Amino acid sequence: MSEREYNEIFAENLKRYLDLNDMSQTDLARRLGVSAQSVTNWCAGKKSPRMDKVDAMCKIFGCNRSDLMEVQTSGHPEWYDYPKTTKYMEAILDKPGLGVLLEGAMELSDENVDLLLNMIEAMKGTNPDG
């Protein structure tokens, strides 16, 4: 594969992940500590990032290197093929507040996540312990 072909594949995958994460090129540049022009060049397929930046993007997007660096035949990341994940993503799109709750919960300690789950179960009127 030529460098140009690789850059184009990476660009398409990167743009998809930016869209999936509702993130601008400027936001990504800021998080990676690179110039906005660098991200613009990556998205345009003009250049490719160093591997340490690819790894940092994988952490940001919650994906594997192959999700960014290889042709994606399904048109979306591999994890999106799971029906439960699709259901959750659609729910977040329908109720943006769920995304805010998820983002907040991701920053909680395990103990506080358990406490929050118990509160949600109590609100639903079910018993979390069976």
N, C-alpha and C positions, 0 to 999 in steps of 0.2 A: 504494500500500500504506500502510495506517495505521501509526502508530508502534507501536501495540499488536501488530499482526500481525508487524511486523519484530522486535519484542522476543521474541515467541513462537518465531519461526523461529530467531533467534540462540540462545535458551535451549535449544532441542532440539539444535542442532548443538554447542553448548558442552558440554552434558551427555554427548553421544556421545563427544566428544574426551576429556573427562575419564575416561570409562570405558575408551576405547581405550588411554589412557596410564596407566591405573591410578593416577590422581591425584585427590586429594581437593580440595574447594573451598578448604580452608585452605592446602594446598600451592600451589595456583595463586595465591591471594591473596599469599602470601609471596613467590613468584617475581616477581609483578607489582608488588609494593610497594603494594598496596591493602588495604583492610580486608576481612576475611572477609565482612562484611555486604554489601559491594559485589558480590562474586562470588555470594553467595546471591541477591541481587536480580536479577542477570543470569540465573542459572539458573532463577529463578522467572518470568522474563519480565516483571518489574516495571520494569526499567530496562535501558538498553543502555550499553555502555562507550564511552569516547572512542576515536577511531580509533587513537591511539598505543597504547592498550591492546590493541585488536584486532590491530594489527601485532605487538605483543610476543607475544600468544597464538599467532599464526601461526608465529613463530620457535620457540616452545616446543613446539608440536604438529607442526611441519614440514608446514604446510598453507598454502593460499592464502586470501585474504580471502573469496573466494566460497564456500569450504568452510564458513565460519562464518556468513556473512551471507545466503546464498541457500538456497532449498529444495533439499534433496538427495533426488532421486527414487529413487536406488538404495538409500538407507538407510545408506550408508556412504561414506567419502571416495573420491574419484575414483581415487586410487592403489591402492585395495584391489581394483579390477577387474582388475589384472594377475595372471595365474595364479601367476607366480613369487613375487610379494609375498604372495599368499594362502598359498602353500606355506611361506614363511618365517615368517609370522605364526603359522600353525598349529604349526610346529615349536617356536617360542618358547613357545607356550601349553602344548605337551606336555612340553617340557623347559625349565623356567624358567631353568636355568643358562645356556642359550644367550643369553637376554636380558641376563644379567649380563656375558657375554663381549662381546656387541655394545656394550653401554654402555661397557665398558672400552676396547674397540677404537676407539670414536668419539673418545676423548680422546688417542689416540696420534698421533705425527707420521706423515707419509706413509712415511718411512723405516722406522719401527717397525712400521707396518701391513704393509709388504712383508716384513719379517723374520718377523712372525707368520704371514703367509700361507705363506711358505716352510716354517716349522716345521710348520704344519698339513698341508701337502702331504707333507712327509717322514713324518709320523705315519701318513698314509693310505697311504704306500708308492707315491706317484705323483711324477712329475717336473713341477714347475710350469712349466718352460720348454718343455714339449712332449714 
